[in-house]
Amino acid sequence: MAIKAEGLAKAAEARRKEQAQYWVYLDGEVKHYEDARLGLMTHALHYGTGVFEGIRGYWNPEHEQLFVLRLREHYKRLQRSVRVLKLKIPISLDELCKLSVELVRKNGFRQDIYIRPIAFKSSEEIGVRLHNLKDSFAIYVTPFGNYVDIERGIRCMVSSWRRIDDNVAPPRAKITGIYVNSALAKTEAMDNGFDEAIMLTQDGHVCEGSAENIFLVRDGKVLTPPPQDNILEGITRTGLIDLLRQEMDLDVVERSIDRSELYVADEIFLCGTGAQISPVIDVDRRPVGDGKVGPVTAQLQKLYFEIVRGRHPKYRDWLTPVY
Ligand SMILES: Cc1ncc(COP(=O)(O)O)c(C=O)c1O
């Protein structure tokens, strides 16, 4: 046990040292991660007053190319999130995309990566509000593998934590502070021996995972909760709805979903930039379908990974090449 812990600590230290040398962007300057420093009083650290994005890049060894997935869509969502928190990013949409690609290129990554832009209130002062504060904007990039299992399937629990409501803090905006809701649910699930949480809305409908949107397959139809059920309007979700309809000829219905539909669904999967497509094989200790990865999920996964790695010409416009 002690040897394993020591190994983990050494690996974490090696990662930290590597990360320290990556190039990041902070308020107009490109510098090493270790030189991009923020003060202890930074507003967003205390009050959650930031908005962010998570963007993946996939390495394609045949073409020796790194493809960034749905770059523009992510920055469009960031621009919408920014409006909710009265933040300002003094950079145009085109420039944001260009800046991100340049940063990845400067780091020279030849592997799967994750890009994290974040806009936040950076004044170093006390006081809960959104107005009369300094805004900052940063981007870091880091190597990134799988976030949750995508092969054997995961086991989920319905969380005792409800999803926050649009009139509490709007989940449509990717606000840093809101993620405490997800963190409570995720840790509760893992402490109870599950892999992931499924959160319900205040009125008891299925909402989403801690950092993923959710889809169910029932009697050949695909169901997913609508935006008014307090989901994050996921970019993967929108893309998958198109693929299910156009490439797999399936009926996709956006409607409120009852908790017990999770127990009678034929298939369930979670999706997101980080999670990609993660099959759910068990909810609250009830097997989903026959407890194995279902055919719709498997086919969709195959198609998705062809697309994101740049092996499907029809969907090349989802990708921005870095090199
Ligand atoms: C709460 C939540 N829901 C859904 C998603 C999936 O969104 P996307 O597909 O845009 O990554 C994420 C991931 O960012 C998330 O954090």
The ligand as an SDF file (V2000), in Angstrom:
LIG
                    3D

 16 16  0  0  0  0  0  0  0  0999 V2000
  -22.3650   19.5860  -16.3750 C   0  0  0  0  0  0  0  0  0  0  0  0
  -21.9690   19.1870  -17.7460 C   0  0  0  0  0  0  0  0  0  0  0  0
  -22.8970   18.6910  -18.5870 N   0  0  0  0  0  0  0  0  0  0  0  0
  -22.6000   18.3330  -19.8420 C   0  0  0  0  0  0  0  0  0  0  0  0
  -21.3180   18.4360  -20.3380 C   0  0  0  0  0  0  0  0  0  0  0  0
  -21.0230   18.0720  -21.7590 C   0  0  0  0  0  0  0  0  0  0  0  0
  -20.8170   19.2200  -22.5130 O   0  0  0  0  0  0  0  0  0  0  0  0
  -19.9010   19.2490  -23.8040 P   0  0  0  0  0  0  0  0  0  0  0  0
  -20.3870   18.1540  -24.6890 O   0  0  0  0  0  0  0  0  0  0  0  0
  -20.1160   20.5750  -24.4040 O   0  0  0  0  0  0  0  0  0  0  0  0
  -18.5200   19.0160  -23.3520 O   0  0  0  0  0  0  0  0  0  0  0  0
  -20.3070   18.9300  -19.5100 C   0  0  0  0  0  0  0  0  0  0  0  0
  -18.9390   19.0400  -19.9980 C   0  0  0  0  0  0  0  0  0  0  0  0
  -18.4220   20.0640  -20.2340 O   0  0  0  0  0  0  0  0  0  0  0  0
  -20.6450   19.3240  -18.1910 C   0  0  0  0  0  0  0  0  0  0  0  0
  -19.7060   19.8180  -17.3680 O   0  0  0  0  0  0  0  0  0  0  0  0
  1  2  1  0
  2  3  1  0
  2 15  2  0
  3  4  2  0
  4  5  1  0
  5  6  1  0
  5 12  2  0
  6  7  1  0
  7  8  1  0
  8  9  2  0
  8 10  1  0
  8 11  1  0
 12 13  1  0
 12 15  1  0
 13 14  2  0
 15 16  1  0
M  END
$$$$
